[in-house]
Structures are given as structure tokens and as C-alpha cells.
Amino acid sequence: MTVQLAHDEQPQTAARARPLTGIRVLEFGHVAAGPFAGMLLADLGADVVKVEPPNGDQMRGWPPIKADAEGRRFSYNFTSLNRNKRSVVADLKDPAQNAEVRALMLSADVVVQNYRPGVLDRLGLGYESIAAEHSGIIFCSISGYGLESPYRDRGAYDVVIQGMSGLMSVTGSDGGPPVKAGVPVADFITGLYAAMSVAALLTESASPRTSRHIDVPMLDCLLATSALQVSEFWGTGRAPSPLGSAHPRNAPYQAFKAQDRYFTLAAGTDALWRSVCAAVERDDLLDDPRFATQEGRVAHQEVLATLLEKTFRTRDAHEWVTTLTAHGIPCGPINTFEEILADPHVAATGLLTSLTAPILGEVPDLTFPARISGTEAAGARRPPLLGEHNDEVVTEWTG
């Protein structure tokens, strides 16, 4: 006999495991791009083991750092990029430890590394050597300039790549000194490209899977995300210039000073422009022929900004954000990190979580920001102590 359940009594479908559950990733990562790629794969369920030199990932020494009563220290910065991982320590120049790491590589599905090109090759742990014994390895190499560049052997950090990529030429104010983005975008964008490429190759259905080498240059990744600026140059023959917070094709679309602080608004269409004029009660601007079209508003955006800011300075930013939002105009405050982390949006979307880190105790953390329906939430394995899992990983992965 079949029993029909009421709608609210239907059995719940168990959440599926995260999509990369069961995938083994060996990460030779230091500082940002490699560790960020590894953490993204870990957040998606992969078993990520971080191989560190005896003195550890450089970021273990980055402040802010907390020490316990025994003098042991742990970094908040390291915590932010290394959750959901295990750590093994190996001196790759030592033959016995090198052989042990090689055995782990041959047991892995994926290797992610951001050493300079050639370093792992000289240690006998490069792609060609591993692929000769492991027919299905996905080997992801992150570097400043990639394996084919004339700059291949140069070192690279985020600020160097921001400068070379053209990003700093359009950041800041016209005539001002070079300004880099406050977030290390070259590192993190490269990490995203690396993790995306690895995940894509893991879906290949060929059996047995062919070994693949992914070459991920930081410079190329950052330039690839500058598609609008590159196309502007190709279309006009003129290199884009810095505009502060303004936009080369939309206006008003920038930061404005209110009575107490700055806020942003983005009126990228004629309809939104009409709404701005209504919200600020400036019909004179709506009737001004200079601002009748989007092209006109862009051509005269400095004049337009001056006229609007005269009105905006009469009230506080919060009042303007409330008024403009009521008129359907995209706008918002310019938050500090303290302010955005306390914003109700962060709580409502579930982005803010916590984990218990060594030495630090319970600390706030940001979880994986994409939510996949029907999938269990990303875990929160604490970041590892240096070499904490040597025996455990070797036993599990190599027997």
C-alpha cells in the first residue's frame, strides 16, 4: 500500500557532496595566487594538501599575527587563504623527502604550483617528469609571465603586474601619480583563472584521462580582464586615461561628495538620468542641451559633476542614497571594510562565517561566495599548522 504524504511531509532530498569531493589536489603555493586557487578548489570539495618548505609559506609570517603563551605564532592573512587544506613539510632538495613528495604527486589528480618557471623541473618534479609516470595528471603552473614569455624567468609580484598590464594607467586621477588597486587583483584574478581551468579539465570524460599542463600567466590574466580598455584603444587608437571614479562612456557614473562623505551613483541610461534629475529636483539639468544624450553627458561630465555635487553637498550621503534608491537609481555608500562587514547584506547572504584557527582561536571568515543549490555548504576545516599532516597524508595517499 502506498501512503501519500502531505506537501510539507515530503521526504527531504539529501544535499549532494560538493562537486570536487574525492579529487586530490597537491598545492605548491606561496603568498596569494597559488594558495587562492587551491582554496577555491578546496571550498568546492577537493582534498587539498599544501606542500611547504621547512620555513613554510611566506604568508605565515605576514601580520597581523597572534602569539600564544608558548610563543607559537599564527597569521590572520595566512588563515584567509588556507582554510580547508592540510599541510605537509618537505625539503625538496633532500632526496628522501623529494621522493616522498613525488609519490604524493603520482597519487594526486591535480597539482597547482606558483613557483618560478623551471624550479620544480630542476627538482625532478616538473610536469614532463610527473606526466611520464602519471597519465592523467592536471598540472597547473601559475607564474608572472608564463612559460613562453621572453620575461619567463623574471620574478613578479602583484604591483609589478598591475603596472605592466596597463591597469595602473587607468587607475587614479588624470595627472596624478600611479595608483594600484587596493586589493591585489592580479593575484586573485589569476587564482580564479587557474581554479576555473582545473575544474573545467576535471570534467573531461576521456578514460583514461590525458595529462594536461595549464600555463597561467598573471600578466595575461590581468590584461584579459581589461577587455573594455583594450577594445577602446583598438577602436580609437588612443590609450585610455585615468578618470578617478568616473566612467569613459557613462555619466553621471562616479563618486560624489555629500555633506558628510562620498557616495556613488550610476545612471547609465537616459531613463536613469531622468530619474536622477527628478530625485535631486533639478529640472534645469534635464532641459540643458549639453546633457540631453548619454554622449553629451560624457563629453561634459566634469561640468555635470560640478552641478550635481552642488546639490549633493546640501544633505548627508545616507539621505541621498535613500532618496536615489527610492527613484530606482543604482547607488551606494563608499564603505570601509569595517562598514561592509557589518552590513546586513553580508549576514543575509551567508557570506560571513567563522572557523577556529590554531593560536588565533575562533575568527571570522568569508565563505565561498557562490552557492550551488542542492549541494552541501562549503566546510570550514581550519587552516593547518606547518607540517601538521605529514604522516596522515602520506598514509592516506600512498599507503
C-alpha positions as CSV (number, residue, x, y, z in Angstrom):
1,M,0.0,0.0,0.0
2,T,1.3,3.5,-0.9
3,V,0.9,6.3,1.6
4,Q,0.6,9.8,0.1
5,L,2.4,12.4,2.2
6,A,1.2,15.9,2.5
7,H,3.4,18.5,0.7
8,D,5.1,19.6,3.9
9,E,5.7,15.9,4.8
10,Q,7.6,15.0,1.6
11,P,11.0,13.4,2.4
12,Q,13.9,15.8,2.1
13,T,16.5,15.0,-0.6
14,A,19.9,14.8,1.0
15,A,22.3,17.5,-0.2
16,R,24.8,16.3,-2.7
17,A,28.5,16.3,-1.9
18,R,30.4,19.3,-3.1
19,P,31.3,18.9,-6.8
20,L,35.0,18.2,-6.4
21,T,34.7,15.8,-3.5
22,G,37.1,12.9,-3.9
23,I,39.6,14.9,-6.0
24,R,43.1,15.1,-4.7
25,V,45.0,18.4,-5.2
26,L,48.6,18.9,-4.3
27,E,49.4,22.6,-3.9
28,F,52.9,24.1,-4.1
29,G,51.6,27.5,-3.3
30,H,53.1,30.6,-1.6
31,V,51.6,34.0,-0.8
32,A,48.5,34.6,-2.9
33,A,47.7,33.3,-6.4
34,G,48.5,29.6,-5.9
35,P,47.0,29.4,-2.4
36,F,43.9,31.2,-3.5
37,A,43.4,28.8,-6.4
38,G,44.0,25.9,-4.0
39,M,41.5,27.3,-1.5
40,L,38.8,27.7,-4.2
41,L,39.2,24.0,-5.2
42,A,39.1,23.0,-1.5
43,D,35.9,25.0,-1.0
44,L,34.4,23.1,-3.9
45,G,35.2,19.8,-2.1
46,A,38.7,18.8,-3.2
47,D,41.2,17.3,-0.7
48,V,43.9,20.0,-1.0
49,V,47.3,19.2,0.5
50,K,49.7,22.1,0.8
51,V,53.4,21.2,0.3
52,E,55.5,23.7,2.2
53,P,59.3,24.2,2.6
54,P,60.7,23.8,6.1
55,N,60.2,27.5,6.8
56,G,56.6,27.5,5.5
57,D,54.6,29.6,3.1
58,Q,55.9,33.2,3.2
59,M,52.4,34.3,4.2
60,R,52.7,32.5,7.6
61,G,54.9,35.4,8.6
62,W,52.6,38.2,7.4
63,P,50.9,40.3,10.1
64,P,48.6,40.6,11.8
65,I,50.0,37.7,13.8
66,K,48.9,36.4,17.2
67,A,51.2,34.5,19.6
68,D,50.2,32.2,22.4
69,A,51.7,31.8,25.8
70,E,54.3,29.3,24.4
71,G,55.4,31.8,21.8
72,R,53.8,30.0,18.9
73,R,52.6,32.4,16.2
74,F,49.8,32.3,13.6
75,S,48.9,34.8,10.8
76,Y,45.4,36.1,10.1
77,N,46.5,36.7,6.5
78,F,47.5,33.0,6.1
79,T,44.2,31.9,7.6
80,S,42.3,33.9,5.0
81,L,43.8,31.9,2.1
82,N,44.4,28.4,3.5
83,R,41.2,27.1,5.0
84,N,40.1,23.6,4.1
85,K,43.6,22.4,3.5
86,R,46.2,20.1,5.1
87,S,49.9,20.8,5.3
88,V,52.9,18.7,4.7
89,V,56.5,19.9,5.0
90,A,59.3,18.8,2.7
91,D,62.8,19.9,1.8
92,L,62.6,19.2,-1.9
93,K,66.4,19.2,-2.2
94,D,66.6,16.2,0.2
95,P,66.4,13.1,-1.9
96,A,64.3,11.1,0.5
97,Q,61.8,13.9,1.1
98,N,61.7,14.7,-2.7
99,A,60.9,11.0,-3.4
100,E,58.1,11.1,-0.8
101,V,56.6,14.2,-2.4
102,R,56.9,12.6,-5.8
103,A,54.8,9.7,-4.6
104,L,52.2,12.2,-3.4
105,M,52.2,13.8,-6.9
106,L,51.7,10.4,-8.6
107,S,48.7,9.8,-6.3
108,A,47.2,13.2,-7.0
109,D,44.6,14.3,-9.6
110,V,45.8,17.8,-9.7
111,V,49.0,19.8,-9.0
112,V,48.8,23.6,-8.5
113,Q,52.0,25.5,-8.2
114,N,53.2,29.0,-8.4
115,Y,57.0,28.6,-8.1
116,R,59.0,30.4,-10.8
117,P,59.2,28.5,-14.1
118,G,61.8,25.8,-14.0
119,V,62.1,25.4,-10.2
120,L,60.1,22.1,-10.0
121,D,61.7,20.9,-13.2
122,R,65.2,21.3,-11.7
123,L,64.0,19.3,-8.7
124,G,62.7,16.5,-10.9
125,L,59.1,17.3,-10.1
126,G,58.0,19.2,-13.2
127,Y,55.2,18.4,-15.5
128,E,57.1,16.3,-18.0
129,S,58.6,14.2,-15.3
130,I,55.4,13.6,-13.5
131,A,53.3,13.1,-16.6
132,A,55.7,10.4,-17.8
133,E,54.5,8.2,-14.9
134,H,51.0,9.7,-14.3
135,S,48.9,9.6,-17.4
136,G,46.0,11.6,-16.0
137,I,47.6,14.4,-14.0
138,I,46.3,18.0,-14.4
139,F,49.3,20.2,-13.7
140,C,48.6,23.9,-13.3
141,S,51.5,26.3,-13.3
142,I,51.0,29.9,-12.2
143,S,53.7,32.5,-12.8
144,G,54.2,36.1,-13.6
145,Y,54.6,35.8,-17.3
146,G,54.1,32.2,-18.3
147,L,56.2,29.6,-19.9
148,E,56.6,31.1,-23.4
149,S,57.3,34.7,-22.5
150,P,60.6,36.5,-23.0
151,Y,60.1,37.5,-19.4
152,R,59.7,34.0,-18.2
153,D,62.5,34.0,-15.7
154,R,61.6,37.3,-14.1
155,G,60.1,37.4,-10.7
156,A,56.7,39.1,-10.4
157,Y,54.5,40.4,-7.6
158,D,51.0,41.9,-7.8
159,V,52.1,45.6,-8.0
160,V,54.6,44.8,-10.9
161,I,51.9,43.1,-12.9
162,Q,49.3,45.8,-12.2
163,G,51.8,48.3,-13.6
164,M,52.8,46.3,-16.7
165,S,49.3,45.3,-17.6
166,G,48.1,48.8,-18.1
167,L,45.8,48.7,-15.1
168,M,47.7,51.4,-13.2
169,S,47.5,53.7,-16.3
170,V,43.7,53.9,-15.8
171,T,43.6,53.9,-12.0
172,G,43.7,57.2,-10.0
173,S,43.2,60.7,-11.3
174,D,44.4,62.2,-14.6
175,G,47.8,63.9,-14.0
176,G,48.3,62.2,-10.6
177,P,50.9,59.6,-9.6
178,P,50.5,55.9,-10.5
179,V,47.9,54.2,-8.2
180,K,47.5,50.5,-7.8
181,A,44.2,48.8,-6.9
182,G,44.0,48.5,-3.1
183,V,43.1,44.8,-3.5
184,P,45.8,42.5,-5.1
185,V,43.7,41.9,-8.2
186,A,46.5,40.4,-10.3
187,D,47.0,37.6,-7.7
188,F,43.3,36.9,-7.2
189,I,42.2,37.1,-10.8
190,T,45.0,34.7,-11.7
191,G,43.9,32.3,-9.0
192,L,40.4,32.4,-10.3
193,Y,41.5,31.6,-13.9
194,A,43.7,28.8,-12.5
195,A,40.9,27.2,-10.5
196,M,38.4,27.6,-13.3
197,S,40.7,25.9,-15.8
198,V,41.4,23.0,-13.4
199,A,37.7,22.5,-12.7
200,A,36.9,22.5,-16.4
201,L,39.5,19.8,-17.2
202,L,38.3,17.6,-14.4
203,T,35.0,17.3,-16.4
204,E,36.7,15.7,-19.3
205,S,35.1,12.3,-20.0
206,A,38.0,10.6,-21.7
207,S,39.1,7.5,-19.9
208,P,41.9,7.2,-19.1
209,R,42.2,11.0,-18.9
210,T,45.2,12.5,-20.7
211,S,47.7,14.5,-18.7
212,R,47.3,18.3,-19.2
213,H,49.5,21.2,-18.4
214,I,47.8,24.6,-17.7
215,D,50.0,27.6,-18.1
216,V,48.5,30.6,-16.2
217,P,50.5,33.9,-16.6
218,M,49.5,36.7,-14.2
219,L,50.1,39.4,-16.8
220,D,47.9,37.7,-19.4
221,C,45.1,37.1,-16.9
222,L,45.0,40.7,-15.7
223,L,45.2,42.0,-19.3
224,A,42.4,39.6,-20.3
225,T,40.1,41.2,-17.7
226,S,40.8,44.7,-19.2
227,A,38.8,43.9,-22.3
228,L,36.9,47.2,-22.3
229,Q,40.0,49.3,-22.1
230,V,41.8,47.2,-24.8
231,S,38.8,47.5,-27.2
232,E,38.6,51.2,-26.5
233,F,42.3,51.5,-27.6
234,W,41.8,49.4,-30.7
235,G,38.7,51.3,-31.7
236,T,40.0,54.8,-31.2
237,G,43.8,54.5,-31.4
238,R,44.0,56.4,-28.1
239,A,45.2,54.8,-24.9
240,P,42.5,55.2,-22.1
241,S,43.4,57.6,-19.3
242,P,42.6,57.6,-15.6
243,L,39.3,59.2,-14.7
244,G,39.2,58.9,-10.9
245,S,35.9,57.2,-10.2
246,A,34.2,58.4,-13.4
247,H,33.4,56.3,-16.5
248,P,34.5,56.8,-20.1
249,R,31.1,56.0,-21.6
250,N,28.5,56.7,-18.9
251,A,27.6,59.8,-16.9
252,P,26.7,60.6,-14.2
253,Y,28.6,57.5,-13.1
254,Q,31.0,58.2,-10.3
255,A,31.6,59.2,-6.6
256,F,30.0,62.4,-5.4
257,K,30.7,64.3,-2.2
258,A,27.7,64.7,0.0
259,Q,27.6,67.0,3.1
260,D,29.3,64.4,5.2
261,R,31.1,61.9,3.0
262,Y,31.2,60.4,-0.5
263,F,28.8,58.0,-2.1
264,T,28.4,56.6,-5.6
265,L,25.7,56.6,-8.2
266,A,25.5,55.0,-11.6
267,A,23.0,56.4,-14.1
268,G,24.0,54.5,-17.3
269,T,20.8,55.1,-19.3
270,D,18.6,58.1,-20.4
271,A,15.8,56.8,-18.2
272,L,18.1,56.7,-15.2
273,W,19.3,60.2,-16.0
274,R,15.7,61.5,-15.9
275,S,15.2,59.8,-12.6
276,V,18.4,61.5,-11.2
277,C,17.0,64.9,-12.2
278,A,13.7,64.1,-10.5
279,A,15.4,62.8,-7.4
280,V,17.6,65.9,-7.0
281,E,14.8,68.2,-8.2
282,R,16.9,69.7,-10.9
283,D,14.7,70.1,-14.0
284,D,17.1,72.7,-15.3
285,L,19.7,69.9,-15.9
286,L,17.1,67.8,-17.7
287,D,16.4,70.8,-20.1
288,D,20.1,71.5,-20.6
289,P,21.0,70.5,-24.2
290,R,24.5,69.5,-23.2
291,F,23.1,66.7,-21.1
292,A,20.3,65.6,-23.5
293,T,22.1,62.4,-24.6
294,Q,24.5,60.0,-23.0
295,E,27.2,61.1,-25.3
296,G,26.7,64.7,-24.3
297,R,26.7,63.9,-20.6
298,V,30.0,62.0,-21.1
299,A,31.5,64.8,-23.1
300,H,30.6,67.4,-20.4
301,Q,30.8,65.1,-17.4
302,E,33.1,67.4,-15.4
303,V,30.7,70.3,-15.7
304,L,27.8,67.9,-14.9
305,A,29.5,66.5,-11.8
306,T,30.2,70.0,-10.5
307,L,26.5,71.0,-10.9
308,L,25.2,67.8,-9.3
309,E,27.7,68.0,-6.4
310,K,26.5,71.5,-5.6
311,T,23.1,69.9,-4.8
312,F,24.6,66.7,-3.2
313,R,26.5,68.8,-0.7
314,T,23.3,70.0,0.9
315,R,22.5,66.7,2.5
316,D,24.2,63.7,4.0
317,A,25.2,60.7,1.9
318,H,22.7,58.4,3.7
319,E,19.9,60.7,2.8
320,W,20.9,60.8,-0.8
321,V,21.3,57.0,-1.1
322,T,17.8,56.6,0.4
323,T,16.3,59.2,-2.0
324,L,18.1,57.9,-5.1
325,T,17.3,54.3,-4.3
326,A,13.6,55.2,-3.9
327,H,13.8,56.5,-7.5
328,G,15.3,53.2,-8.7
329,I,18.8,54.6,-9.3
330,P,21.8,52.3,-8.6
331,C,23.8,54.0,-5.8
332,G,25.5,53.2,-2.6
333,P,27.8,54.3,0.2
334,I,31.6,54.1,-0.1
335,N,32.2,51.7,2.8
336,T,35.3,50.9,4.8
337,F,35.8,47.2,5.3
338,E,34.5,47.6,8.8
339,E,31.3,49.0,7.5
340,I,30.7,46.5,4.7
341,L,31.4,43.6,7.1
342,A,28.7,44.9,9.4
343,D,26.2,45.5,6.5
344,P,23.0,43.4,6.7
345,H,23.7,42.2,3.1
346,V,26.7,40.2,4.4
347,A,24.6,38.5,7.1
348,A,21.7,37.8,4.8
349,T,23.7,36.1,2.0
350,G,25.6,33.9,4.4
351,L,29.0,35.1,3.3
352,L,30.3,35.7,6.8
353,T,31.2,32.6,8.8
354,S,33.8,31.7,11.4
355,L,36.4,29.0,12.0
356,T,38.7,28.0,14.8
357,A,42.3,28.7,13.7
358,P,45.4,27.5,15.6
359,I,46.6,30.1,18.1
360,L,44.0,32.6,17.0
361,G,41.0,30.7,18.3
362,E,37.6,31.4,16.7
363,V,38.0,34.0,13.9
364,P,35.5,35.5,11.4
365,D,35.9,34.2,7.8
366,L,34.4,34.7,4.4
367,T,33.0,31.5,2.9
368,F,32.9,30.5,-0.8
369,P,30.6,33.2,-2.3
370,A,28.8,31.1,-5.0
371,R,26.0,28.9,-3.6
372,I,25.1,25.8,-5.6
373,S,21.6,24.6,-5.0
374,G,21.2,21.0,-3.7
375,T,24.8,20.9,-2.6
376,E,26.1,20.8,0.9
377,A,27.6,24.0,2.2
378,A,31.4,24.5,2.0
379,G,33.1,23.2,5.0
380,A,35.4,25.2,7.3
381,R,38.4,23.0,8.0
382,R,40.7,25.2,9.9
383,P,44.0,26.4,8.3
384,P,46.8,24.0,9.1
385,L,49.8,24.3,11.3
386,L,53.0,23.9,9.4
387,G,53.6,20.2,8.5
388,E,50.6,19.2,10.7
389,H,49.5,16.4,8.3
390,N,52.8,14.8,7.1
391,D,52.1,11.3,8.4
392,E,48.4,11.4,7.8
393,V,48.6,12.4,4.1
394,V,51.4,10.0,3.2
395,T,49.5,7.1,4.8
396,E,46.2,8.1,3.1
397,W,47.5,8.9,-0.3
398,T,50.3,6.4,-0.8
399,G,49.6,3.6,1.7
